[in-house]
Amino acid sequence: MRKLKILLIEDDEIERMKFVRVSSKTGNHTIVEANNGEKAIEILEQKDLPDFIVLDLNMPKMNGVEFLKMLKSKEALKFIPIVVMSTSNNYNDIKKCYEIGASGYMIKPLHYKDYKEKINSLLAYWENNELITV
């Protein structure tokens, strides 16, 4: 099992704690947290790039779509896979994210058991993927 470095961009502290809790039981992954898109940009500018990004859509300062557009417009960052994880099941939100270049889109489950299963399958997928490393 590959140890992953994940950038989690989520403004809700409980959601961040839940993600870290589930992922820590799955593997010894490194989770770097940002509570908005602007903070995530600061982290990425440090050049210590993640294997993939988990991105919330509805955030203050810079929403997920704005962050996704910015990331995909930068040559050095556009290859980083981004999985959007949102409460929105709106077709237009999903379509827009894929058009911009999201690698995946997951709707946050309401029940913890379902959430755990989704995160575990997400991590298993990326642990087995061939990722670009800098």
C-alpha positions, 0 to 999 in steps of 0.5 A: 500500500502506497502512503499518500500525501493528500491536500484536503480543502474543506471549510467545515472543521467537523468534515475535516476531522471526519476525513482525517479519522477515516483515512488514518484507520486506512493507512499511514497517509499524510493529510494537509488541511486547508480551510479555504482555497486561498490557504490551499494556494499558499500550501501549494506555493511551498512546492511540496505537492500532494498526490491528490486533492480532495476539494469541497465546493461551497467555501468562503473566500474562494469556492471550489470551482474557482480553485479548480479553475485556478489550479488547472490553469497553472502549468506546474499544478494542472496534473494534480488529480482533484476529487470534488467532495460536496453535498451538492448533487446538482447536475450543473455543479457536477458537469462544471467540475468535470468540464474544468478538469476534476478527476472525480466527483463524490457526494458526501453521504449523510451516514458515517458508515456510508461516508467511511465506505466512500472514503476507503474506496477513494483511498484504495483507488489512489493507493493503486494509481500511478501518480506523477511525482515531482 
